Amino acid sequence: MITATPRPMSAAPRDGTSVRLFVSTGSAIASFWSEERCLKTFGAGDYRAGWYLRDDDAIELDDPMGWEPLVPLHSDFDRLNLLGSK
């Protein structure tokens, strides 16, 4: 479920974790790529840090308005597991 109040970009994870980004045209699953991560993955080149689509790392998402985690921190599945373990 998409949240009505996305989290601010200043709090978004920059460690490569995939998140749902909110952009002017809707939302997309993306992760942050640092220059170092690009160099390590693709080799020598002129790369810049930014938010890129998870399924197509050639498409950068400029100026995202907010984000949310892909998996809720307290999902129904987690609650069921906690209830079942004693």
N, C-alpha and C positions, 0 to 999 in steps of 0.2 A: 504494500500500500504506500502511495506517495504521500509524504507529509505536507501539510499546509504551511508549515514554517520551517524552511530549510535552515541548516546550520550555516554560520558565516564562513566564508572561504578562509579566513585567518585561522580557523580551527581544523581545517581539512588535513588529513594525513598526507605527508609528503614522502612516505617510505615505499611507494609503489603499490599500496593497498588499493584495490578497486572500490570505487564508491559511485553512487548515483549523483551526477552533477546536474544542476538546473541551469539551462542556458535560455536565451531569448526565444528559441524555437521549441522548447520542451525540455526533455531530460535525456541523459545518455549515461551509459556505464563507462567510466574512464579511470585512469590512474595517472599520478604525477610522475613524470620522467625528468630526472636531473640530467645535467650535461654528462656527469660521470657515468650514470646508468646507460645513457645512449652510447657513449664511447666503449664501455665494456661489452655491450650487446652487439653493436654494429661495426665497431672498429673505427678507424680514423675518419673524421668528417667534421663538418661545421654544424653542430647541434646546439639547440637552445633548450633550456628547461621549460616545462609546461605541462598542461593537461592534455592527454591524448586518449582517443577511443581505445577501449580494451581490445576490441576485435580488429582494429585497423590503426596501428601505431603511426601511420602516415598522416592521420587527420588530427590536427590540434584543435582543441576547443578554447576559443578566446573568450575572456571575460565571463566566466561562469558566475552566476548570481548566488549560488549556495550549493549545499551538498547534504546527503544523508547516507548513513551506512547501508550496505546492501542487506545485512541481516540485523534485525532488531536486537538490541542488547538483551532483552528479556522476551524471547519468543515463546509461543505456546509450547513448542517442542521442549524447550529447556525446562519450563514449569512442569510438564508431564514427567520428565526424567527426574526432577527433584522430588516429585511426589512419589514416584515408584521406587526410589532408593531409600532404604532405611538402615 
